Amino acid sequence: MRLSEVGMERLLRISSAFIILGLVVEIISLLWYHPLSFVLFAFIGISLIGLGILVYLVSLAFVASRSTDSHNST
């Protein structure tokens, strides 16, 4: 299955799930008083949010390229 066949709605759900999970991890790390909480915040939380943003941008690019392909073929 290609990425363009997955659909915009599914990619947006995946992207929002990554961002929400990253925010939850960051909230937990702010409430946890331990040296490892910084690692949790800085590496895992920010990575999840960044991955969500990346999936969102990729979904925009594939939907835009798919819509221009359909306009050019007609």
C-alpha positions as CSV (number, residue, x, y, z in Angstrom):
1,M,0.0,0.0,0.0
2,R,1.4,3.4,-1.0
3,L,1.3,6.4,1.2
4,S,-1.0,8.3,-1.1
5,E,-3.6,5.6,-0.8
6,V,-3.8,5.9,2.9
7,G,-5.8,9.1,2.8
8,M,-5.6,12.5,4.4
9,E,-7.9,11.7,7.3
10,R,-5.9,8.7,8.5
11,L,-2.6,10.6,8.3
12,L,-4.1,13.5,10.2
13,R,-5.3,11.1,12.9
14,I,-1.8,9.5,13.2
15,S,-0.2,12.9,13.3
16,S,-2.5,14.2,16.0
17,A,-1.9,11.0,18.0
18,F,1.8,11.5,17.9
19,I,1.5,15.2,19.0
20,I,-0.9,14.4,21.8
21,L,1.3,11.5,23.0
22,G,4.3,13.8,23.0
23,L,2.4,16.5,25.0
24,V,1.3,13.8,27.5
25,V,4.9,12.6,27.9
26,E,6.1,16.2,28.4
27,I,3.4,16.9,31.1
28,I,4.4,13.7,32.9
29,S,8.0,14.6,32.8
30,L,7.2,18.1,34.2
31,L,5.4,16.5,37.2
32,W,8.1,13.9,37.8
33,Y,11.0,15.2,40.0
34,H,13.9,13.0,38.8
35,P,17.0,13.6,36.7
36,L,15.6,11.2,34.0
37,S,12.6,13.5,33.6
38,F,14.7,15.8,31.5
39,V,15.6,13.0,29.2
40,L,12.0,12.1,28.9
41,F,11.1,15.7,28.1
42,A,13.9,16.6,25.8
43,F,14.3,13.4,23.8
44,I,11.1,11.4,23.8
45,G,8.5,14.1,24.1
46,I,10.1,16.5,21.6
47,S,10.8,13.5,19.2
48,L,7.1,12.5,19.3
49,I,5.9,16.0,18.6
50,G,8.4,16.4,15.8
51,L,7.3,13.1,14.3
52,G,3.7,14.3,14.4
53,I,4.6,17.5,12.7
54,L,6.6,15.5,10.1
55,V,3.7,13.2,9.4
56,Y,1.4,16.2,9.0
57,L,3.7,17.9,6.5
58,V,4.2,14.7,4.5
59,S,0.5,14.1,4.3
60,L,0.1,17.7,3.0
61,A,2.7,17.1,0.4
62,F,1.2,13.8,-0.8
63,V,-2.3,15.1,-1.0
64,A,-1.2,18.2,-2.8
65,S,0.8,16.2,-5.3
66,R,-2.0,13.7,-5.8
67,S,-4.5,16.5,-6.5
68,T,-2.2,18.2,-9.1
69,D,-1.7,14.8,-10.7
70,S,-5.4,14.3,-11.1
71,H,-5.8,17.8,-12.6
72,N,-3.0,17.2,-15.1
73,S,-4.4,13.9,-16.2
74,T,-7.8,15.2,-17.2
